C-alpha cells in the first residue's frame, strides 16, 4: 500500500495545546530568566548523554524529543507509520520496499538524497553494538535514483515502515559520520531545530533551522540542561529556571501547581531483570524464588504515590491491545524454599543494581531488597547514574537490575522490544537470556504480517519470556511532565519519543 500524508510532526501531537493562567514563579520570570533570548525554550532532561548524542546509543531519543533529526518515517498518535523524510512508500514483495523522498535539506545546507539515506542506513547497520531496532533484522539499502530508495531485508519484515521511524535510524548529513565510527548530530540533522553547541553531559544549545521542510518553528531555539536528580528538575521548574521539566518524581508531582503538572499514560514498565547468564540466577529455582518474593503492587502507593498500576505483564494499560490477548504463563520452574535459597547462596551476595535518573527506582530497590532478604537472599545494592553503569549492565556484572523500560520506544512495535531485550542475540539483552523457545516465539511474531495475529504472537512470546523468570514485571508507570503555564504545544507522548515540535512555543 502507498502511504501519503503531510504535516508529519503535527501527527505526533497527542494532546491539545496546553493552556492556563500566568504563574510568575513557574513561567520563566524567576531566577535565570533575566537576559534570556526571546522565544527560546528552556528544558530540563533527565538522562545525560552517554555518547555525545549519537543516534546509536540511548541518546537517540533526545534527537526526536527536541526535533533535531528524522528518519524516513515517524509514528502518528495511534502508533502507525507516518511520512517523515519519505513522502510515500510501497511494498514490492515480502522482503523489498521502495520509499519516495520529499524535498528536504540537511542543516548543513546539503540536500537529502537517496544516496544520503543509503549512507545513513549503512552506518547504522555497521555500528557496534548494533542499534536495538536492528536486533532482529538486516537492512540493505540502494539508491534507485536521486529521490527513490529501495530497502531489502533477508527475511520478510512486515513492520519495516515502523522500524524506520526509530530515532536510531535518523538520517544525518554525510559529515556526521566519522571514519572512526563516531556519529555527530551537531548541525547535521533535518529537523526544525539545529544543535549548535553540546557542552559535555550537561548542556546543549539549539537554534531554529529556518530551512526545515515542514515550516519555520514557532520557538527561536531550545536550551537543554541535563539534570539527573528528579527533585532538582522539579525545583528548576518551580523556580522559573526552566520552562519544561521531564519525568517529575511522583514525590514531587503533588507539590507542583496543578496547572503545571501533566500526567501521561505511558508504555513504560518497571521490572526486576535477573541475570540468567552468570551468577546466582543461572539457577531457575532461585529465579523463581525471587519472582515469588517480590510484590510490585506494594510499590504503587508507597513508592509511586499512585502514579502507577500493578504490572500485569511486560505490557501495561497504555498498550491497549495487550490485556485482551494475554497468554497464560505455564512451565515455570518450582521456586526454591527460603531454606533452599539460604543453602544455595551461602557466602554469596545478590548484587542488586538500579540508577538514580528515575527517582523512584532507588526507593523501589530498597523495598525489593527487603522482600528478597525475607526470602533468604543476602542483598547488596549498587545505585548510580545510568550512564555510569550501562556498560556493566550489558556485561552481566550484576545479578539483578531494577529497570524502567519504555517497551514501545524503538519502533512502536512490541516484537522489536522483545527481540532486543530477550532473544539470544538481542543487543540489549541485560538478562543475558538464551532460551530456544523464547527465540522461536519472537521469530514467529516477527514474521507475522497480519496486525491482529502479530499482536497475539507477541503475547505468546511474552508468556515464554515470563516462563523463564528472567524478568519480573513490577509496575506500569504513569509519567508526570512539568510544563510552565506560559508554554503551549508540548507533546505528551506515551512512548516518550516526542516533546517539542514546530508548534511548541512561549506565549
Number of C-alpha atoms within 10 A of each C-alpha: 8 10 13 12 11 12 13 18 23 15 16 23 21 18 13 11 14 19 15 13 10 14 17 15 16 27 26 26 15 17 13 13 15 10 6 12 10 10 14 20 23 21 25 26 23 20 21 23 22 17 18 19 21 21 27 24 18 20 19 26 22 23 25 25 19 24 23 28 31 24 26 27 28 29 26 18 17 11 16 16 22 28 28 24 27 23 20 20 22 15 17 12 9 15 16 20 19 21 26 21 22 18 13 19 20 25 26 18 13 14 14 22 23 22 19 20 26 19 19 21 24 16 18 24 19 11 14 11 13 19 24 23 28 22 21 21 17 12 18 14 21 18 19 14 12 13 17 20 24 21 19 21 16 12 15 17 22 18 21 21 23 21 26 25 25 28 30 30 28 27 28 30 25 18 15 19 17 11 8 6 11 15 23 19 27 24 24 26 28 31 31 31 31 29 25 14 14 17 10 12 17 15 17 17 19 24 20 22 24 16 17 20 17 18 14 16 21 17 22 20 24 22 19 20 21 18 23 21 18 25 16 16 28 25 18 22 28 27 20 22 24 30 26 29 30 21 23 28 25 23 16 17 23 12 12 18 16 10 17 26 19 16 15 20 20 24 26 27 25 24 21 26 25 30 27 24 17 15 18 23 22 17 15 19 19 24 27 22 24 28 21 16 20 21 20 22 14 16 22 21 13 13 20 22 16 13 21 25 20 19 22 17 22 27 25 25 17 17 19 10 15 20 14 9 15 20 18 12 14 11 10 15 16 12 18 21 15 18 10 16 20 17 12 16 15 12 8 13 15 20 17 22 24 26 24 18 22 21 22 19 22 21 16 21 23 15 18 23 21 15 17 22 16 13 21 22 25 19 17 13 18 14 18 14 16 19 16 12 17 14 11 11 22 16 12 19 16 24 23 27 25 24 20 22 16 20 25 23 21 27 28 26 21 24 28 28 25 29 29 23 20 26 28 17 16 24 22 22 23 28 28 26 25 18 14 12 14 25 21 14 23 28 19 16 24 25 17 19 14 12 11 12 13 20 20 20 24 28 28 21 27 25 21 25 25 21 18 24 28 27 28 26 27 29 28 30 27 22 25 23 21 29 26 29 24 20 22 19 21 23 24 25 20 22 23 22 25 23 22 29 25 22 19 19 21 20 12
